[in-house]
Amino acid sequence: MFTPITLTGRVTADLEIQTSSNGTEYIQFNVAVNKGYGEQEHANFYQCILFGKAAERLSKAGVKKGSLLFITGDLDLVEYTRKADGSKGTIAKITVYEWNYVPTGKRAESSNASSGNGTPASAGAEDGFMDMEDCGENGLPFN
């Protein structure tokens, strides 16, 4: 059964393409998603995986530790047993179908940045949003 999920989070470590025992390339990485506010703020972690050409595109796009991504995929909650004490735990795993960079207010280092579906990243102002100076007296970008 397909359990769709979309989230925005930061990659927790630099990525590395790996090869499965049957020869399929894949990338597996964790994403931290902030939740809550103030003293209640905490991070949820999701383990993400991409296969084949999608993994290759993610690697070539320069995604690294700290990159902010918008991810769409299939969520699975997988139960595991901890080696240390034998207790049970659950991890959220996402098979990523699509991803995009999220603008962070910094100018892109490369003019050929792309999204996970092969389309160019959004162009425009440095952070992807219109400058307030471009807005009229009423604060709207049109009259």
C-alpha positions, 0 to 999 in steps of 0.5 A, spaced: 500 500 500 502 506 498 503 511 503 504 518 500 508 523 504 511 530 503 516 534 507 521 539 508 528 537 511 535 538 512 540 532 509 544 530 515 550 528 512 554 528 505 551 523 500 555 517 497 552 513 492 552 505 493 551 499 489 547 493 492 548 486 491 544 486 484 548 491 481 543 497 482 546 504 484 542 507 490 543 513 495 541 512 502 541 518 507 537 521 513 533 528 513 532 532 519 525 535 519 524 541 525 517 540 529 514 544 534 516 551 537 520 554 542 521 549 548 517 544 544 521 544 538 525 538 536 527 534 530 524 528 527 529 524 522 527 520 516 531 515 512 530 516 505 533 512 499 533 513 491 535 508 486 538 508 479 538 514 475 534 518 481 540 517 485 545 519 480 541 525 479 541 527 486 549 526 487 550 530 481 546 536 483 551 537 489 546 535 495 550 535 501 550 535 509 545 541 510 542 542 504 534 543 505 530 539 500 522 538 499 521 531 498 515 527 496 515 519 496 512 513 499 513 512 507 514 505 511 514 505 518 519 499 519 520 495 526 527 493 528 531 490 534 536 494 537 543 490 538 545 493 545 539 491 549 534 487 544 529 492 545 524 494 539 524 501 535 521 504 529 524 508 523 520 512 518 523 510 511 521 514 505 522 511 498 523 518 494 520 519 488 521 526 487 525 532 490 527 539 489 532 544 493 528 549 497 531 556 496 534 558 503 536 566 501 543 564 498 545 565 491 546 558 488 553 557 487 552 554 480 547 556 474 545 549 472 542 547 479 536 542 478 531 539 481 530 531 482 525 530 476 530 533 471 527 540 471 531 547 472 531 549 479 527 556 480 530 562 477 528 569 480 531 573 486 536 570 490 531 566 495 526 565 490 521 570 492 520 577 489 524 583 493 519 588 496 522 594 493 519 591 486 512 591 490 507 597 489 505 602 494 499 597 496 505 592 497 502 587 492 507 586 485 501 588 481 496 594 481 
